[in-house]
């Protein structure tokens, strides 16, 4: 993609070529007589502008647009489009791609389901805090997931094996006692799972787990 500076330089080159062409015809009237009608029109228009007239068509040529003027128009439009496209690129860069958003949502829902399937209370008190490495090897209850985080290492399955393509995603969990549907806070917890995608956009979902 050309930059605004490159377009400006191209515009200057076109102007220089135009001036050179008009100068050549001005110094050689015989050459101008055999020129194409649009060249005559361009020369007459330029001459009229120099002399201060609004119109001057001694050759009786119908007005139109020259190739050079068309090129200049295209260059000006391209400069404007460059600015518009730069703004669009900025907007797109900070917008979550639908596929990325759906992937982050799937990760969050999977982790939330894993937590909700755990026991609410430990029968023997052997439960330990959850880490990416001990999710499948140690006994956990729901509360053990409070503070769980992938620590910037990407998403792994319950056995600690990294999931291909999810190395730029990360997850964290907060579990807190909260009353739910008439059940006291001591017997219910709210689980909040947050997943960040590669653009650091957060996806947050909640779920509840009760002792009953």
N, C-alpha and C positions, 0 to 999 in steps of 0.2 A: 504494500500500500504506500502510495506516495505521501509525503508529508506536506504541510502547508508551505514550508520553506522551499521544497523542490517545485511545488506548483508555482510559487511566486517567481522563481528563477526561470521556469518555462515561460511564464507570461512575459517576462522581460525579454527573453530571446525572441518570442513571437513579435513583440513590439519593434525590436531592432530590425528583424527581417522585413517587417512591413514598411518601416521607414526607408530601408535600403531599396526596396522594390519601387516605392513611389519616387524616390530620388532618381533612380535609373530611368524611369519613364519621363520624369520631368526634364531631364537633360537630353532625352532623345525623343522629340515629338513624333518623328516618323515611326518609331517603334510603337508608340502609343496608339497610332492610327490602326495598326494591325493587331492590337491586343484584343483579348476576349472582352465581350460586353461588360462582364462583372468587374474586370480590371479597370475599364474606363469609368464605370460607376464609382468604384472605390476612389480613383484618382480625382474625379469631379467632386465627390463629397468632401474629400480632404481639402481640395483647393477652395471650395466654398467656405469651409470652416475657417481657413487661414484668412480669407478676405472679409469675413464677417457676415456672409450671407447665410440665410436659413436653407435655401435650395439653389442649386446650380447644376443643371444637367444639359450642357451644350450638345451632347451627343444624342439626346432624346432617348436615352436608355431607361427602361422601366426599373423602378426602384426594387431592391431585393436585399439579400444578405450574401456577403462574400464568404469564401472559404475561410479566410483569415478571421473574419468576425465570428464565424461559427466555431472555430477552434478556440477563440478567446472566450466565447460563451461556455464551451465545454470545460475550459480550465477553471473559470469562475465557479461553475457548478461543482466541480470536483473539490475545490477548496472548501466550499460549504459542506459538502458531503463528508469530507474528512473530519471536520469538527463534530458533525452529527454522529458519525460512526464511533468516534472516540468516546462520546458520552454514552452511546449504547453499549460499548464494550465495558465501560465502568459499571453500568447498571447490571449487565449480565454476569460480570465477575463477582458481584456481591449478591446475586440471586441464587438460591438453592436450586440445583437441577432436580427436576421431578424424580428421576431415577435414584439420585443420591438421597433425596428426602425419603423415598419409600424404603430404601435399604436401611437407613438409620431407624426408621419406625419399626421395621421388622426385627432389628437387633434389640430395641427397647422392649418390644412386646415379648420376645423370647426370654429375655432376662427377667422381666416381671413375672412371667408364668413360672419360671424356675423357682423364684423366691416364694411365690404363693403356694407352691406345692410342699414347702418345708413344714416341719412341725412347728406349732406355735410355742409350745413349752417343752423343754428337755426333761425326759423322765429321770435321767441319772446325772445330769449336769456336766456331761463330757463335751458339750459343744464348744467350738472355738470360732474366733472371728474369721470371716471368709477372706481369702486372698485368691488371685488368679491361679495360684499353684495348687491350693488344697480344696478347691470346690468339689471335687469328686472323691477325695481321699480322706476327708474328715467329716464327722457328723456335725450338721449345722441346723439351727432353728432360724426362723424368720428374722429375729432380731440380730443375728450374727452378720447379716448383710449390711447393717448400718455402717456407712463409711467405706463400703467396698468401692474400689476404683481400679481401672485397668492401668492407671499410672502412665499413660502415653504410649503403652506398648501395643496398642491395637486390640482388636476383638479376638478372643480365643474361645473354643468350645469348653464344655464343662470339665473336660480332661486336661485342659491347659494347652491344647494344640491350637496354634494360630490359624485363624480362618483366612484362606487366600482372598485377597482383594479388600480386606477390612483392616489393613494395617494402619490406615489413616483415620479410623474411627476410634472413639474412646467412650467409655461408659463410667458412670458413678451412681451410687445408690444412697438414699437416705431413708431410714426406717424410724418412725416415731409413733408413740402411743397417741391415739386420737379416737374420740368417741365416734361410733358409726351406726346409724340406723337404730338408735335406742340402746346400743351396746356401750357400756362404759369404756372409757379410755384404757383402763387397766386390762381390758380383755380384747382390745382391737388396736391394730396398728395401720398407719397409712404408709404405703411404700411408694417412694418417688424415684423413678429411674430417669436419668438424663443421659442422652447419647449425643455426642458432637460429631458432625460429619467432617470431611476433609476441608471444608470452607469455614470450620468452627461455628457453624450454625447449630444451636442446641435443639434437640427434640426431647420434650419432657412429657412423660405419661405417669399417671397415678393409679394405684390399686389398693384395695383394703384386704386385710387378713384378720380373721377373728379367732378366738379360742374355741368357738362352737362350730 
